[in-house]
């Protein structure tokens, strides 16, 4: 359990960032679901409730998602159900339970770069950008590759396209974290394959994605792309599975994900 010495509710982002920067152990509070799992002493907890960052809306050619939006909102919002074959609702619907998803926020999930995150894997397969208060707006993949530094994740921007997508995960039990998760998407014959819970943070299989994009999705290239994904990404061992097991799962899930996207395209 964590300890908070002081709690503040800033009226604007600049104030929130200033308080965050004042001391090393000042911390932004999302749903606090994962803070509860460890021990941490927080000098000042920063609650962003007053900043009105709980929303999902269309804006120009993007879908904009505020940082305080809950995973339950992602799961149930009609706008996300209608786009990308509902890949974002699919990615969060098996996370623990409804009460848990009502509390966990998008901003905390993405900013923390959890290796087990189902949402990050799905977002990586789409045209997703993150907007940070200090560092500005950038592709999600670039954000994940950056060194960690203190900042505020304000919102996500997902480009509105006809991208077809599929999300798959394997769990030892229905409410457990994923042993491995995979998201596959395609737009204008350009493919993206993302794999997470390796157990390190999600990453795009660049070589395998390029193979499908250049040569098309035939039975041979699908097999090769699945194999190449399992070989170009690294896998680790933890209590949920071994590296060897995850590598074998990756090959099977990627192949299935590609086939699901092709089935969506034909409908």
Secondary structure, DSSP 8 states (H G I E B T S, - for coil): --EEEEEE--SSHHHHHHHHHHSTT-EEESS-TTGGGS--EEEEEEE-GGG----EEEETTEEEEETT-BHHHHHH-HHHHHSGGGHHHHHHTTSS-HHHHHH-BHHHHHHTT-TT-HHHHHHHTS-EEEEETTTEEEEHHHHHHS------EEEEEEE----EEEEEEEESSTTS-EEEEEEEEEETTEEEEEEE-SSS--EE-HHHHHHHHHH---HHHHHHHHHHHHHHS----BTTB-HHHHHHHHHHHHHHHHHHHHHHHH-
